[in-house]
């Protein structure tokens, strides 16, 4: 593994695995399959392949089917080719919302406060 990112959010631990490829040819499907196996064996929540030369179509299809992000890096410009699984349906708007405000409580944790209409109007004017 080239890079790992670990963080805690809302009391949950997250792990992201990054594979960085600087090959002369585009990344192959087999490279993405190896990352999927590492995701499964470590229990990581997300996998990202970063490549300077791009990706073969089979690698992109496999990555998209398994929710692996493919990023092309040229100089300092990042281009996200895939980010998440295509099987996830977008949320359907219901006309209602439910939200919470997260604030640090000072003990390495967070307080969660329901966001009602009055609080929403002070946070999001208009």
Beta strands, then each sheet from edge to edge (+ up, - down):
strand 1: 3-9
strand 2: 12-21
strand 3: 46-51
strand 4: 69-74
strand 5: 77-82
strand 6: 100-104
strand 7: 110-114
sheet 1: 1+ 2- 3- 4- 5+
sheet 2: 6+ 7-
end
